[in-house]
């Protein structure tokens, strides 16, 4: 159980799954941004809407948990 994670196959598999997770998360986030009736970035960053920021953070964590569970 010592250095198994250094093997090329294990390392490559981990990188591929990590990249897949990031891409799936980003696509889900873009879809949700398009579904909402306003621009999330403008509301959160420019108008300092903290409540929306918390909702988006919770949504992001939820998507990440689902993607991680599906990949695992």
C-alpha positions in Angstrom: 0.0 0.0 0.0 3.1 2.2 -0.1 3.6 3.9 -3.5 0.6 2.6 -5.6 -0.6 6.1 -6.3 2.6 7.0 -8.2 2.0 4.3 -10.9 1.3 5.9 -14.3 -2.1 4.2 -14.7 -3.4 5.3 -11.3 -2.1 8.8 -11.7 -3.5 9.2 -15.3 -6.9 7.8 -14.1 -7.0 10.2 -11.3 -6.2 13.2 -13.6 -8.9 12.1 -16.1 -11.6 11.7 -13.5 -10.6 15.1 -11.9 -10.8 16.8 -15.3 -14.1 15.1 -16.1 -15.5 16.3 -12.7 -14.4 19.9 -13.4 -15.9 19.9 -16.9 -19.2 18.4 -15.8 -19.4 20.9 -12.9 -18.7 23.8 -15.2 -21.3 22.7 -17.7 -23.9 22.3 -15.0 -23.1 25.8 -13.6 -23.4 27.3 -17.1 -26.8 25.6 -17.6 -28.1 26.9 -14.3 -26.7 30.4 -15.1 -28.7 30.3 -18.4 -31.9 29.1 -16.7 -32.0 31.8 -14.1 -33.7 35.1 -15.2 -30.7 37.3 -14.3 -26.9 37.3 -14.7 -25.4 35.5 -11.6 -22.0 37.1 -11.9 -23.4 40.6 -12.1 -25.7 40.0 -9.2 -23.1 38.5 -6.9 -20.0 40.5 -7.8 -21.2 43.9 -8.9 -24.4 44.3 -6.8 -23.0 42.4 -3.8 -26.1 40.1 -3.4 -24.9 37.9 -0.5 -28.1 35.9 -0.4 -27.7 34.8 -4.0 -24.0 34.1 -3.3 -25.0 31.7 -0.6 -27.6 30.0 -2.8 -25.0 29.6 -5.6 -22.4 28.3 -3.2 -24.9 25.6 -1.9 -25.8 24.7 -5.5 -22.2 24.4 -6.4 -21.5 22.1 -3.5 -24.5 20.0 -4.4 -23.4 19.6 -8.0 -19.9 18.7 -6.8 -21.2 16.0 -4.5 -23.4 14.5 -7.2 -20.5 14.5 -9.7 -18.0 13.1 -7.2 -20.5 10.3 -6.3 -21.2 9.5 -9.9 -17.5 9.3 -10.8 -16.5 7.4 -7.7 
